[in-house]
C-alpha cells in the first residue's frame, strides 16, 4: 500500500517536473532597455537597464536555475553551451534558491534589472552594452538557447526600449522601438488617432463641423441648381425646335409677280386696298362730343334738382 502511494507521489513529481521543463521552452525575451533615466526603479530605488522575460505558454514554469547571458555561446548547433567561465561578468545564473519568486504563471512577465546582483535575484551581474545579443538558457545551460534577442541602441534615445511585437502563430515577430516602454505589461503599439478624434480635440465646440456641414449642403444645392438649369434650358430649346418643325410654313409672305399687270389694274387694286383700310380705321375711331350748357348758373349750386316733384295726377 505504501509502495503504491510512493509510486503516485513519484509519478506526480515527475509529471510536474516534465511540465515545468516543457514550460521553460515557452520563455521569451520580450523587451529590453539599456538607458533608464526617467523610468522605473529597481528594488533599491536605482534606475538601471532591464530585461523583460515573458511566458508565452499556457502552463506555469520557473526561471530558477536558468541563465541570462550576453556572452556568445561555445560550441555550435545542438552542442552549444553557456560559457560559465564568464559568470558574473557576462552570464547571470538565476538562483535556484529563489524558486518561490521565480515562478511564472501562463502569460506572465518577469523583469530583470541589469547591474548589482546583490540587490535582489532580479538584478543581473552585468550591464548591457550599446549593441549585442542576449541569450536565455535553460537550467542545463546546454543545447540551443531558449531564446535570443539581438539589439542595437546606438541610435535610440534614452528611456526608449526595443520590444517584440508578436504576431499570430507561424508569423514572424517584429522588433519595434517604444517611446513609452511597457515593463511588466504586454507590448502594444499605440493605436493611430482617427481623423474624427483629432477633429474632436481641435474643434471642441463644433464650429468647424457646423461650418463644414453647411458648406457641403450649400455646395450640393448650387450644383443641383446648375444641373437643373442647364437641363431645363436644353429641354426648352428641344421642345421649341419640335414645335417649330411641326408648324406649317407661314403663307403670309408670298411673292407677287406684278410684271404683267397693267396700270389700270394696279390702280384699282390700290384703291380697293385704301378703301378697305379706311373702313377698318373708321370702325376703330370713337368721337366724344361735349355741348356747352345754355344756363348761365352753375348746376352745382342749383337746388331745383334736389326738390321733390309733386306727383301729377292723371285723369
Secondary structure, 3 states (H helix, E strand, C coil): CHHHHHHHHHHHHHHHHHHHHHHHCCEEEEEEECCCCCCCCCCCCCCCCEEEEEECCCCCEECCCCEEECCCCECCHHHCECCHHHECCCEEECCHHHHHHHEECCCCEEEEECCCCCCCCCECCCCCCCEEEEEEECCCCECCCCEEEEEECCCCCCCCEEEEECCCCCCCCEEEEECCCCCCCCCCCCCCCCHHHHHHHHCCCCHHHHHHHHHHHHHHHHHHHHHHHHHHHHHHHHHHHHHHHHCCCCCCCCCCCCCCCCHHHHHHHHHHHHHHHHHHHHHHCCCCCCCCCCCCCCCCCCCHHHCCCCCCCCC
